[in-house]
Amino acid sequence: ESLGSEMCKETNIQVGDTWRINIAAAPAALYEQEVTWTSGDSSIVQLTDSNTSGVTITGLAAGATTVTISTPSGLSASCSVTVS
């Protein structure tokens, strides 16, 4: 089940830059669960400081990947990230 496309927007950053992906429109139930943030390619972006309100990404190498938030109950949402 999806958390909704409104939660994450496409992000473009430069190599070496950091950016905070903040969840824009999370259902209240999300804040009552532990969440996991994952990167489709950890050689492109590094994820730090993750919690239910968002995650900080750092551009490591040029490319495109997806950053996904998921919950133990099966809710998820993905954000497209391009690093140049």
All heavy atoms as a GROMACS GRO file, in nm:
protein
  593
    1GLU      N    1   0.085  -0.118   0.000
    1GLU     CA    2   0.000   0.000   0.000
    1GLU      C    3   0.089   0.124   0.000
    1GLU      O    4   0.189   0.131   0.067
    1GLU     CB    5  -0.089  -0.002   0.124
    1GLU     CG    6  -0.188   0.110   0.126
    1GLU     CD    7  -0.281   0.103   0.246
    1GLU    OE1    8  -0.283   0.000   0.315
    1GLU    OE2    9  -0.349   0.201   0.269
    2SER      N   10   0.049   0.222  -0.076
    2SER     CA   11   0.127   0.344  -0.089
    2SER      C   12   0.088   0.447   0.016
    2SER      O   13  -0.027   0.457   0.055
    2SER     CB   14   0.107   0.404  -0.228
    2SER     OG   15   0.171   0.529  -0.238
    3LEU      N   16   0.188   0.523   0.059
    3LEU     CA   17   0.163   0.636   0.148
    3LEU      C   18   0.116   0.757   0.072
    3LEU      O   19   0.076   0.856   0.130
    3LEU     CB   20   0.290   0.670   0.227
    3LEU     CG   21   0.330   0.570   0.334
    3LEU    CD1   22   0.470   0.599   0.384
    3LEU    CD2   23   0.231   0.572   0.447
    4GLY      N   24   0.124   0.754  -0.061
    4GLY     CA   25   0.076   0.865  -0.142
    4GLY      C   26   0.189   0.938  -0.211
    4GLY      O   27   0.296   0.958  -0.155
    5SER      N   28   0.164   0.979  -0.334
    5SER     CA   29   0.266   1.048  -0.413
    5SER      C   30   0.292   1.189  -0.362
    5SER      O   31   0.394   1.249  -0.395
    5SER     CB   32   0.223   1.053  -0.560
    5SER     OG   33   0.101   1.122  -0.572
    6GLU      N   34   0.202   1.243  -0.279
    6GLU     CA   35   0.222   1.378  -0.227
    6GLU      C   36   0.334   1.384  -0.123
    6GLU      O   37   0.382   1.490  -0.088
    6GLU     CB   38   0.094   1.430  -0.161
    6GLU     CG   39  -0.031   1.421  -0.244
    6GLU     CD   40  -0.093   1.282  -0.240
    6GLU    OE1   41  -0.090   1.214  -0.136
    6GLU    OE2   42  -0.146   1.240  -0.343
    7MET      N   43   0.370   1.269  -0.068
    7MET     CA   44   0.467   1.269   0.041
    7MET      C   45   0.608   1.305  -0.003
    7MET      O   46   0.681   1.367   0.070
    7MET     CB   47   0.469   1.133   0.110
    7MET     CG   48   0.345   1.113   0.194
    7MET     SD   49   0.354   0.968   0.295
    7MET     CE   50   0.514   0.980   0.367
    8CYS      N   51   0.648   1.262  -0.121
    8CYS     CA   52   0.784   1.285  -0.166
    8CYS      C   53   0.782   1.348  -0.305
    8CYS      O   54   0.707   1.304  -0.391
    8CYS     CB   55   0.862   1.154  -0.173
    8CYS     SG   56   0.889   1.076  -0.016
    9LYS      N   57   0.864   1.446  -0.322
    9LYS     CA   58   0.875   1.512  -0.451
    9LYS      C   59   1.010   1.478  -0.512
    9LYS      O   60   1.105   1.444  -0.442
    9LYS     CB   61   0.863   1.664  -0.436
    9LYS     CG   62   0.733   1.709  -0.373
    9LYS     CD   63   0.614   1.670  -0.457
    9LYS     CE   64   0.485   1.720  -0.394
    9LYS     NZ   65   0.367   1.668  -0.456
   10GLU      N   66   1.021   1.489  -0.644
   10GLU     CA   67   1.148   1.464  -0.713
   10GLU      C   68   1.252   1.565  -0.664
   10GLU      O   69   1.223   1.683  -0.645
   10GLU     CB   70   1.129   1.477  -0.863
   10GLU     CG   71   1.252   1.440  -0.941
   10GLU     CD   72   1.226   1.439  -1.090
   10GLU    OE1   73   1.112   1.413  -1.133
   10GLU    OE2   74   1.322   1.463  -1.164
   11THR      N   75   1.374   1.516  -0.643
   11THR     CA   76   1.480   1.600  -0.588
   11THR      C   77   1.602   1.594  -0.679
   11THR      O   78   1.640   1.486  -0.725
   11THR     CB   79   1.520   1.552  -0.447
   11THR    OG1   80   1.404   1.555  -0.364
   11THR    CG2   81   1.627   1.638  -0.386
   12ASN      N   82   1.664   1.709  -0.703
   12ASN     CA   83   1.788   1.718  -0.781
   12ASN      C   84   1.892   1.788  -0.695
   12ASN      O   85   1.866   1.898  -0.646
   12ASN     CB   86   1.766   1.797  -0.910
   12ASN     CG   87   1.666   1.731  -1.002
   12ASN    OD1   88   1.692   1.626  -1.057
   12ASN    ND2   89   1.549   1.792  -1.015
   13ILE      N   90   2.008   1.723  -0.677
   13ILE     CA   91   2.116   1.782  -0.598
   13ILE      C   92   2.248   1.762  -0.672
   13ILE      O   93   2.256   1.685  -0.767
   13ILE     CB   94   2.124   1.724  -0.455
   13ILE    CG1   95   2.156   1.574  -0.458
   13ILE    CG2   96   1.998   1.753  -0.377
   13ILE    CD1   97   2.184   1.515  -0.320
   14GLN      N   98   2.350   1.831  -0.625
   14GLN     CA   99   2.484   1.819  -0.681
   14GLN      C  100   2.567   1.722  -0.596
   14GLN      O  101   2.538   1.703  -0.478
   14GLN     CB  102   2.554   1.956  -0.682
   14GLN     CG  103   2.481   2.064  -0.759
   14GLN     CD  104   2.479   2.034  -0.908
   14GLN    OE1  105   2.579   1.998  -0.966
   14GLN    NE2  106   2.362   2.050  -0.969
   15VAL      N  107   2.670   1.663  -0.656
   15VAL     CA  108   2.762   1.579  -0.581
   15VAL      C  109   2.820   1.662  -0.466
   15VAL      O  110   2.862   1.776  -0.484
   15VAL     CB  111   2.876   1.526  -0.671
   15VAL    CG1  112   2.982   1.454  -0.588
   15VAL    CG2  113   2.820   1.432  -0.778
   16GLY      N  114   2.818   1.609  -0.345
   16GLY     CA  115   2.869   1.678  -0.227
   16GLY      C  116   2.765   1.759  -0.152
   16GLY      O  117   2.788   1.796  -0.037
   17ASP      N  118   2.652   1.787  -0.214
   17ASP     CA  119   2.546   1.863  -0.147
   17ASP      C  120   2.461   1.773  -0.058
   17ASP      O  121   2.450   1.653  -0.082
   17ASP     CB  122   2.454   1.930  -0.249
   17ASP     CG  123   2.517   2.051  -0.316
   17ASP    OD1  124   2.627   2.091  -0.273
   17ASP    OD2  125   2.456   2.103  -0.411
   18THR      N  126   2.399   1.834   0.042
   18THR     CA  127   2.303   1.761   0.125
   18THR      C  128   2.166   1.825   0.107
   18THR      O  129   2.155   1.944   0.074
   18THR     CB  130   2.341   1.763   0.274
   18THR    OG1  131   2.348   1.898   0.318
   18THR    CG2  132   2.474   1.695   0.298
   19TRP      N  133   2.063   1.746   0.129
   19TRP     CA  134   1.926   1.792   0.115
   19TRP      C  135   1.839   1.713   0.211
   19TRP      O  136   1.860   1.594   0.230
   19TRP     CB  137   1.878   1.771  -0.028
   19TRP     CG  138   1.741   1.824  -0.055
   19TRP    CD1  139   1.625   1.752  -0.062
   19TRP    CD2  140   1.703   1.959  -0.077
   19TRP    NE1  141   1.518   1.834  -0.086
   19TRP    CE2  142   1.565   1.963  -0.096
   19TRP    CE3  143   1.775   2.079  -0.082
   19TRP    CZ2  144   1.495   2.081  -0.120
   19TRP    CZ3  145   1.706   2.196  -0.106
   19TRP    CH2  146   1.568   2.197  -0.125
   20ARG      N  147   1.743   1.776   0.270
   20ARG     CA  148   1.650   1.709   0.360
   20ARG      C  149   1.522   1.680   0.285
   20ARG      O  150   1.459   1.771   0.231
   20ARG     CB  151   1.621   1.798   0.482
   20ARG     CG  152   1.525   1.739   0.581
   20ARG     CD  153   1.594   1.645   0.675
   20ARG     NE  154   1.498   1.590   0.772
   20ARG     CZ  155   1.523   1.485   0.845
   20ARG    NH1  156   1.639   1.424   0.836
   20ARG    NH2  157   1.434   1.440   0.929
   21ILE      N  158   1.486   1.553   0.275
   21ILE     CA  159   1.356   1.516   0.221
   21ILE      C  160   1.260   1.513   0.339
   21ILE      O  161   1.275   1.432   0.430
   21ILE     CB  162   1.360   1.377   0.152
   21ILE    CG1  163   1.453   1.378   0.032
   21ILE    CG2  164   1.219   1.336   0.111
   21ILE    CD1  165   1.470   1.242  -0.034
   22ASN      N  166   1.168   1.607   0.341
   22ASN     CA  167   1.067   1.612   0.446
   22ASN      C  168   0.937   1.556   0.392
   22ASN      O  169   0.899   1.583   0.278
   22ASN     CB  170   1.045   1.757   0.492
   22ASN     CG  171   1.165   1.810   0.566
   22ASN    OD1  172   1.214   1.749   0.659
   22ASN    ND2  173   1.214   1.924   0.522
   23ILE      N  174   0.872   1.479   0.473
   23ILE     CA  175   0.745   1.421   0.431
   23ILE      C  176   0.640   1.530   0.433
   23ILE      O  177   0.617   1.594   0.536
   23ILE     CB  178   0.706   1.304   0.522
   23ILE    CG1  179   0.811   1.195   0.512
   23ILE    CG2  180   0.570   1.251   0.487
   23ILE    CD1  181   0.791   1.082   0.609
   24ALA      N  182   0.576   1.550   0.319
   24ALA     CA  183   0.483   1.662   0.304
   24ALA      C  184   0.343   1.633   0.358
   24ALA      O  185   0.280   1.720   0.415
   24ALA     CB  186   0.475   1.701   0.157
   25ALA      N  187   0.294   1.513   0.337
   25ALA     CA  188   0.154   1.486   0.370
   25ALA      C  189   0.139   1.343   0.421
   25ALA      O  190   0.082   1.259   0.356
   25ALA     CB  191   0.066   1.507   0.248
   26ALA      N  192   0.194   1.317   0.536
   26ALA     CA  193   0.192   1.182   0.591
   26ALA      C  194   0.062   1.155   0.666
   26ALA      O  195   0.013   1.241   0.738
   26ALA     CB  196   0.310   1.161   0.684
   27PRO      N  197   0.008   1.034   0.649
   27PRO     CA  198  -0.107   0.998   0.731
   27PRO      C  199  -0.067   0.991   0.878
   27PRO      O  200   0.046   0.956   0.911
   27PRO     CB  201  -0.146   0.859   0.680
   27PRO     CG  202  -0.058   0.828   0.566
   27PRO     CD  203   0.049   0.931   0.558
   28ALA      N  204  -0.158   1.024   0.966
   28ALA     CA  205  -0.128   1.026   1.110
   28ALA      C  206  -0.074   0.892   1.157
   28ALA      O  207   0.014   0.886   1.244
   28ALA     CB  208  -0.253   1.063   1.188
   29ALA      N  209  -0.120   0.781   1.099
   29ALA     CA  210  -0.076   0.648   1.141
   29ALA      C  211   0.074   0.628   1.120
   29ALA      O  212   0.136   0.548   1.189
   29ALA     CB  213  -0.154   0.541   1.066
   30LEU      N  214   0.133   0.701   1.027
   30LEU     CA  215   0.276   0.686   0.999
   30LEU      C  216   0.358   0.722   1.122
   30LEU      O  217   0.456   0.657   1.154
   30LEU     CB  218   0.317   0.774   0.882
   30LEU     CG  219   0.468   0.775   0.851
   30LEU    CD1  220   0.513   0.638   0.801
   30LEU    CD2  221   0.501   0.881   0.750
   31TYR      N  222   0.317   0.825   1.192
   31TYR     CA  223   0.395   0.874   1.306
   31TYR      C  224   0.389   0.780   1.426
   31TYR      O  225   0.463   0.796   1.521
   31TYR     CB  226   0.349   1.015   1.344
   31TYR     CG  227   0.376   1.112   1.231
   31TYR    CD1  228   0.274   1.158   1.150
   31TYR    CD2  229   0.506   1.154   1.204
   31TYR    CE1  230   0.300   1.245   1.046
   31TYR    CE2  231   0.532   1.241   1.100
   31TYR     CZ  232   0.428   1.286   1.021
   31TYR     OH  233   0.455   1.370   0.917
   32GLU      N  234   0.301   0.682   1.419
   32GLU     CA  235   0.289   0.585   1.528
   32GLU      C  236   0.372   0.459   1.500
   32GLU      O  237   0.366   0.364   1.575
   32GLU     CB  238   0.142   0.549   1.547
   32GLU     CG  239   0.057   0.669   1.585
   32GLU     CD  240  -0.091   0.643   1.571
   32GLU    OE1  241  -0.131   0.530   1.539
   32GLU    OE2  242  -0.168   0.738   1.593
   33GLN      N  243   0.447   0.456   1.390
   33GLN     CA  244   0.524   0.339   1.350
   33GLN      C  245   0.670   0.374   1.334
   33GLN      O  246   0.705   0.489   1.314
   33GLN     CB  247   0.472   0.286   1.215
   33GLN     CG  248   0.327   0.251   1.214
   33GLN     CD  249   0.286   0.196   1.079
   33GLN    OE1  250   0.351   0.108   1.026
   33GLN    NE2  251   0.178   0.248   1.025
   34GLU      N  252   0.754   0.271   1.341
   34GLU     CA  253   0.894   0.290   1.304
   34GLU      C  254   0.899   0.287   1.153
   34GLU      O  255   0.827   0.211   1.089
   34GLU     CB  256   0.979   0.178   1.362
   34GLU     CG  257   0.996   0.187   1.512
   34GLU     CD  258   1.102   0.090   1.563
   34GLU    OE1  259   1.198   0.064   1.491
   34GLU    OE2  260   1.083   0.043   1.674
   35VAL      N  261   0.981   0.372   1.096
   35VAL     CA  262   0.994   0.375   0.951
   35VAL      C  263   1.138   0.340   0.912
   35VAL      O  264   1.231   0.357   0.991
   35VAL     CB  265   0.956   0.512   0.890
   35VAL    CG1  266   0.810   0.544   0.919
   35VAL    CG2  267   1.047   0.621   0.940
   36THR      N  268   1.152   0.292   0.790
   36THR     CA  269   1.284   0.261   0.735
   36THR      C  270   1.300   0.338   0.606
   36THR      O  271   1.211   0.337   0.520
   36THR     CB  272   1.296   0.110   0.706
   36THR    OG1  273   1.273   0.038   0.826
   36THR    CG2  274   1.434   0.076   0.651
   37TRP      N  275   1.413   0.408   0.594
   37TRP     CA  276   1.446   0.478   0.471
   37TRP      C  277   1.555   0.398   0.400
   37TRP      O  278   1.652   0.357   0.462
   37TRP     CB  279   1.500   0.617   0.501
   37TRP     CG  280   1.397   0.715   0.547
   37TRP    CD1  281   1.359   0.739   0.676
   37TRP    CD2  282   1.318   0.801   0.465
   37TRP    NE1  283   1.262   0.836   0.679
   37TRP    CE2  284   1.235   0.876   0.551
   37TRP    CE3  285   1.310   0.823   0.328
   37TRP    CZ2  286   1.145   0.970   0.504
   37TRP    CZ3  287   1.221   0.918   0.282
   37TRP    CH2  288   1.140   0.990   0.368
   38THR      N  289   1.539   0.375   0.270
   38THR     CA  290   1.640   0.302   0.193
   38THR      C  291   1.668   0.375   0.062
   38THR      O  292   1.582   0.444   0.009
   38THR     CB  293   1.594   0.158   0.162
   38THR    OG1  294   1.468   0.163   0.096
   38THR    CG2  295   1.583   0.075   0.288
   39SER      N  296   1.789   0.356   0.013
   39SER     CA  297   1.829   0.411  -0.116
   39SER      C  298   1.840   0.296  -0.215
   39SER      O  299   1.895   0.190  -0.182
   39SER     CB  300   1.966   0.480  -0.102
   39SER     OG  301   2.016   0.511  -0.231
   40GLY      N  302   1.790   0.319  -0.335
   40GLY     CA  303   1.802   0.218  -0.439
   40GLY      C  304   1.946   0.197  -0.480
   40GLY      O  305   1.981   0.089  -0.530
   41ASP      N  306   2.032   0.296  -0.460
   41ASP     CA  307   2.174   0.285  -0.495
   41ASP      C  308   2.255   0.368  -0.397
   41ASP      O  309   2.263   0.490  -0.410
   41ASP     CB  310   2.198   0.331  -0.638
   41ASP     CG  311   2.339   0.301  -0.687
   41ASP    OD1  312   2.431   0.287  -0.603
   41ASP    OD2  313   2.358   0.292  -0.809
   42SER      N  314   2.314   0.302  -0.298
   42SER     CA  315   2.388   0.374  -0.194
   42SER      C  316   2.521   0.431  -0.242
   42SER      O  317   2.585   0.505  -0.169
   42SER     CB  318   2.411   0.282  -0.073
   42SER     OG  319   2.485   0.168  -0.112
   43SER      N  320   2.559   0.403  -0.366
   43SER     CA  321   2.680   0.467  -0.421
   43SER      C  322   2.647   0.605  -0.478
   43SER      O  323   2.737   0.684  -0.503
   43SER     CB  324   2.744   0.379  -0.529
   43SER     OG  325   2.662   0.372  -0.644
   44ILE      N  326   2.518   0.637  -0.495
   44ILE     CA  327   2.476   0.766  -0.548
   44ILE      C  328   2.438   0.862  -0.436
   44ILE      O  329   2.476   0.979  -0.439
   44ILE     CB  330   2.360   0.749  -0.648
   44ILE    CG1  331   2.408   0.669  -0.770
   44ILE    CG2  332   2.303   0.884  -0.690
   44ILE    CD1  333   2.299   0.637  -0.870
   45VAL      N  334   2.363   0.815  -0.338
   45VAL     CA  335   2.325   0.898  -0.224
   45VAL      C  336   2.346   0.824  -0.093
   45VAL      O  337   2.327   0.703  -0.085
   45VAL     CB  338   2.179   0.949  -0.230
   45VAL    CG1  339   2.156   1.042  -0.346
   45VAL    CG2  340   2.080   0.836  -0.231
   46GLN      N  341   2.384   0.900   0.009
   46GLN     CA  342   2.396   0.849   0.145
   46GLN      C  343   2.279   0.904   0.225
   46GLN      O  344   2.246   1.022   0.213
   46GLN     CB  345   2.528   0.893   0.207
   46GLN     CG  346   2.545   0.848   0.350
   46GLN     CD  347   2.674   0.901   0.410
   46GLN    OE1  348   2.724   1.007   0.371
   46GLN    NE2  349   2.728   0.828   0.504
   47LEU      N  350   2.217   0.820   0.307
   47LEU     CA  351   2.105   0.862   0.390
   47LEU      C  352   2.150   0.874   0.535
   47LEU      O  353   2.215   0.784   0.588
   47LEU     CB  354   1.992   0.759   0.382
   47LEU     CG  355   1.943   0.720   0.243
   47LEU    CD1  356   1.829   0.620   0.254
   47LEU    CD2  357   1.899   0.841   0.163
   48THR      N  358   2.116   0.986   0.598
   48THR     CA  359   2.148   1.007   0.740
   48THR      C  360   2.031   1.078   0.807
   48THR      O  361   1.943   1.132   0.740
   48THR     CB  362   2.276   1.092   0.758
   48THR    OG1  363   2.260   1.216   0.689
   48THR    CG2  364   2.399   1.020   0.705
   49ASP      N  365   2.033   1.080   0.939
   49ASP     CA  366   1.936   1.155   1.018
   49ASP      C  367   1.792   1.123   0.977
   49ASP      O  368   1.711   1.212   0.953
   49ASP     CB  369   1.964   1.305   1.006
   49ASP     CG  370   1.884   1.387   1.107
   49ASP    OD1  371   1.852   1.334   1.215
   49ASP    OD2  372   1.852   1.503   1.076
   50SER      N  373   1.761   0.994   0.968
   50SER     CA  374   1.628   0.954   0.923
   50SER      C  375   1.533   0.934   1.040
   50SER      O  376   1.572   0.887   1.147
   50SER     CB  377   1.636   0.826   0.840
   50SER     OG  378   1.688   0.720   0.919
   51ASN      N  379   1.408   0.973   1.020
   51ASN     CA  380   1.303   0.955   1.118
   51ASN      C  381   1.168   0.965   1.047
   51ASN      O  382   1.164   0.970   0.924
   51ASN     CB  383   1.315   1.056   1.233
   51ASN     CG  384   1.320   1.198   1.183
   51ASN    OD1  385   1.245   1.236   1.094
   51ASN    ND2  386   1.410   1.278   1.237
   52THR      N  387   1.060   0.967   1.121
   52THR     CA  388   0.928   0.970   1.057
   52THR      C  389   0.899   1.100   0.984
   52THR      O  390   0.807   1.105   0.902
   52THR     CB  391   0.815   0.947   1.160
   52THR    OG1  392   0.828   1.041   1.266
   52THR    CG2  393   0.817   0.806   1.214
   53SER      N  394   0.975   1.206   1.009
   53SER     CA  395   0.947   1.332   0.940
   53SER      C  396   1.031   1.351   0.815
   53SER      O  397   1.004   1.440   0.735
   53SER     CB  398   0.968   1.451   1.034
   53SER     OG  399   1.104   1.462   1.070
   54GLY      N  400   1.136   1.270   0.796
   54GLY     CA  401   1.217   1.285   0.676
   54GLY      C  402   1.352   1.219   0.689
   54GLY      O  403   1.379   1.145   0.783
   55VAL      N  404   1.438   1.250   0.592
   55VAL     CA  405   1.573   1.193   0.588
   55VAL      C  406   1.665   1.295   0.520
   55VAL      O  407   1.622   1.370   0.433
   55VAL     CB  408   1.575   1.058   0.513
   55VAL    CG1  409   1.540   1.075   0.366
   55VAL    CG2  410   1.709   0.987   0.528
   56THR      N  411   1.791   1.298   0.561
   56THR     CA  412   1.890   1.382   0.496
   56THR      C  413   1.967   1.298   0.395
   56THR      O  414   2.012   1.188   0.428
   56THR     CB  415   1.988   1.443   0.599
   56THR    OG1  416   1.911   1.522   0.691
   56THR    CG2  417   2.093   1.530   0.532
   57ILE      N  418   1.977   1.349   0.272
   57ILE     CA  419   2.051   1.278   0.168
   57ILE      C  420   2.174   1.358   0.131
   57ILE      O  421   2.172   1.481   0.134
   57ILE     CB  422   1.964   1.251   0.043
   57ILE    CG1  423   1.914   1.381  -0.019
   57ILE    CG2  424   1.848   1.159   0.077
   57ILE    CD1  425   1.845   1.362  -0.153
   58THR      N  426   2.282   1.288   0.098
   58THR     CA  427   2.405   1.351   0.050
   58THR      C  428   2.439   1.290  -0.084
   58THR      O  429   2.441   1.167  -0.098
   58THR     CB  430   2.521   1.326   0.150
   58THR    OG1  431   2.485   1.379   0.277
   58THR    CG2  432   2.650   1.392   0.101
   59GLY      N  433   2.464   1.375  -0.183
   59GLY     CA  434   2.502   1.328  -0.315
   59GLY      C  435   2.645   1.278  -0.315
   59GLY      O  436   2.736   1.352  -0.282
   60LEU      N  437   2.665   1.151  -0.352
   60LEU     CA  438   2.798   1.091  -0.354
   60LEU      C  439   2.856   1.080  -0.494
   60LEU      O  440   2.976   1.093  -0.513
   60LEU     CB  441   2.794   0.951  -0.291
   60LEU     CG  442   2.747   0.942  -0.146
   60LEU    CD1  443   2.743   0.796  -0.102
   60LEU    CD2  444   2.837   1.024  -0.055
   61ALA      N  445   2.771   1.056  -0.592
   61ALA     CA  446   2.815   1.038  -0.731
   61ALA      C  447   2.700   1.071  -0.825
   61ALA      O  448   2.583   1.062  -0.786
   61ALA     CB  449   2.860   0.893  -0.753
   62ALA      N  450   2.734   1.109  -0.946
   62ALA     CA  451   2.630   1.143  -1.044
   62ALA      C  452   2.548   1.018  -1.078
   62ALA      O  453   2.601   0.908  -1.089
   62ALA     CB  454   2.694   1.201  -1.170
   63GLY      N  455   2.417   1.040  -1.092
   63GLY     CA  456   2.328   0.931  -1.128
   63GLY      C  457   2.189   0.956  -1.073
   63GLY      O  458   2.161   1.060  -1.014
   64ALA      N  459   2.103   0.859  -1.094
   64ALA     CA  460   1.966   0.868  -1.046
   64ALA      C  461   1.933   0.745  -0.963
   64ALA      O  462   1.978   0.635  -0.994
   64ALA     CB  463   1.869   0.880  -1.163
   65THR      N  464   1.855   0.766  -0.859
   65THR     CA  465   1.814   0.655  -0.773
   65THR      C  466   1.680   0.689  -0.710
   65THR      O  467   1.624   0.798  -0.733
   65THR     CB  468   1.921   0.625  -0.664
   65THR    OG1  469   1.887   0.503  -0.598
   65THR    CG2  470   1.934   0.738  -0.565
   66THR      N  471   1.631   0.599  -0.632
   66THR     CA  472   1.504   0.617  -0.562
   66THR      C  473   1.529   0.604  -0.412
   66THR      O  474   1.601   0.513  -0.369
   66THR     CB  475   1.402   0.512  -0.607
   66THR    OG1  476   1.384   0.524  -0.748
   66THR    CG2  477   1.269   0.531  -0.539
   67VAL      N  478   1.472   0.693  -0.335
   67VAL     CA  479   1.477   0.684  -0.189
   67VAL      C  480   1.336   0.646  -0.145
   67VAL      O  481   1.238   0.710  -0.184
   67VAL     CB  482   1.521   0.817  -0.126
   67VAL    CG1  483   1.510   0.813   0.025
   67VAL    CG2  484   1.663   0.851  -0.169
   68THR      N  485   1.327   0.541  -0.064
   68THR     CA  486   1.197   0.487  -0.024
   68THR      C  487   1.182   0.488   0.127
   68THR      O  488   1.275   0.455   0.199
   68THR     CB  489   1.181   0.342  -0.076
   68THR    OG1  490   1.195   0.343  -0.219
   68THR    CG2  491   1.046   0.284  -0.039
   69ILE      N  492   1.064   0.528   0.172
   69ILE     CA  493   1.027   0.516   0.312
   69ILE      C  494   0.927   0.401   0.322
   69ILE      O  495   0.836   0.391   0.238
   69ILE     CB  496   0.966   0.647   0.369
   69ILE    CG1  497   0.932   0.631   0.517
   69ILE    CG2  498   0.850   0.695   0.287
   69ILE    CD1  499   0.881   0.757   0.585
   70SER      N  500   0.945   0.314   0.422
   70SER     CA  501   0.852   0.204   0.439
   70SER      C  502   0.828   0.178   0.587
   70SER      O  503   0.908   0.215   0.672
   70SER     CB  504   0.904   0.077   0.370
   70SER     OG  505   1.031   0.043   0.422
   71THR      N  506   0.714   0.117   0.615
   71THR     CA  507   0.676   0.085   0.753
   71THR      C  508   0.661  -0.066   0.767
   71THR      O  509   0.641  -0.136   0.667
   71THR     CB  510   0.541   0.151   0.789
   71THR    OG1  511   0.438   0.087   0.714
   71THR    CG2  512   0.542   0.300   0.765
   72PRO      N  513   0.667  -0.118   0.889
   72PRO     CA  514   0.647  -0.261   0.911
   72PRO      C  515   0.509  -0.310   0.865
   72PRO      O  516   0.494  -0.426   0.830
   72PRO     CB  517   0.662  -0.278   1.063
   72PRO     CG  518   0.741  -0.161   1.108
   72PRO     CD  519   0.704  -0.049   1.014
   73SER      N  520   0.411  -0.220   0.862
   73SER     CA  521   0.276  -0.260   0.820
   73SER      C  522   0.259  -0.263   0.669
   73SER      O  523   0.152  -0.294   0.619
   73SER     CB  524   0.173  -0.166   0.881
   73SER     OG  525   0.189  -0.035   0.831
   74GLY      N  526   0.366  -0.229   0.594
   74GLY     CA  527   0.360  -0.238   0.449
   74GLY      C  528   0.334  -0.110   0.375
   74GLY      O  529   0.326  -0.109   0.252
   75LEU      N  530   0.320   0.003   0.444
   75LEU     CA  531   0.304   0.132   0.376
   75LEU      C  532   0.437   0.176   0.320
   75LEU      O  533   0.542   0.152   0.381
   75LEU     CB  534   0.253   0.238   0.474
   75LEU     CG  535   0.116   0.215   0.537
   75LEU    CD1  536   0.089   0.319   0.644
   75LEU    CD2  537   0.008   0.217   0.431
   76SER      N  538   0.436   0.241   0.204
   76SER     CA  539   0.562   0.290   0.147
   76SER      C  540   0.536   0.407   0.053
   76SER      O  541   0.425   0.428   0.006
   76SER     CB  542   0.634   0.179   0.070
   76SER     OG  543   0.559   0.140  -0.043
   77ALA      N  544   0.642   0.484   0.029
   77ALA     CA  545   0.642   0.593  -0.068
   77ALA      C  546   0.784   0.608  -0.118
   77ALA      O  547   0.880   0.581  -0.044
   77ALA     CB  548   0.591   0.722  -0.006
   78SER      N  549   0.801   0.650  -0.242
   78SER     CA  550   0.933   0.665  -0.300
   78SER      C  551   0.952   0.805  -0.357
   78SER      O  552   0.857   0.868  -0.404
   78SER     CB  553   0.954   0.562  -0.412
   78SER     OG  554   0.952   0.432  -0.360
   79CYS      N  555   1.076   0.850  -0.353
   79CYS     CA  556   1.116   0.980  -0.406
   79CYS      C  557   1.227   0.957  -0.508
   79CYS      O  558   1.323   0.886  -0.479
   79CYS     CB  559   1.172   1.071  -0.296
   79CYS     SG  560   1.069   1.086  -0.151
   80SER      N  561   1.216   1.019  -0.624
   80SER     CA  562   1.323   1.012  -0.724
   80SER      C  563   1.429   1.115  -0.689
   80SER      O  564   1.397   1.231  -0.661
   80SER     CB  565   1.268   1.041  -0.863
   80SER     OG  566   1.174   0.944  -0.899
   81VAL      N  567   1.556   1.073  -0.691
   81VAL     CA  568   1.667   1.162  -0.662
   81VAL      C  569   1.766   1.154  -0.776
   81VAL      O  570   1.810   1.046  -0.814
   81VAL     CB  571   1.737   1.126  -0.529
   81VAL    CG1  572   1.854   1.218  -0.503
   81VAL    CG2  573   1.638   1.128  -0.414
   82THR      N  574   1.803   1.272  -0.830
   82THR     CA  575   1.905   1.281  -0.934
   82THR      C  576   2.020   1.360  -0.879
   82THR      O  577   2.002   1.470  -0.826
   82THR     CB  578   1.850   1.347  -1.062
   82THR    OG1  579   1.738   1.270  -1.108
   82THR    CG2  580   1.956   1.353  -1.170
   83VAL      N  581   2.141   1.305  -0.892
   83VAL     CA  582   2.264   1.373  -0.848
   83VAL      C  583   2.345   1.406  -0.972
   83VAL      O  584   2.366   1.320  -1.057
   83VAL     CB  585   2.345   1.284  -0.752
   83VAL    CG1  586   2.472   1.356  -0.707
   83VAL    CG2  587   2.261   1.243  -0.632
   84SER      N  588   2.388   1.531  -0.983
   84SER     CA  589   2.469   1.570  -1.100
   84SER      C  590   2.594   1.642  -1.056
   84SER      O  591   2.613   1.676  -0.942
   84SER     CB  592   2.386   1.657  -1.194
   84SER     OG  593   2.328   1.765  -1.129
   0.00000   0.00000   0.00000
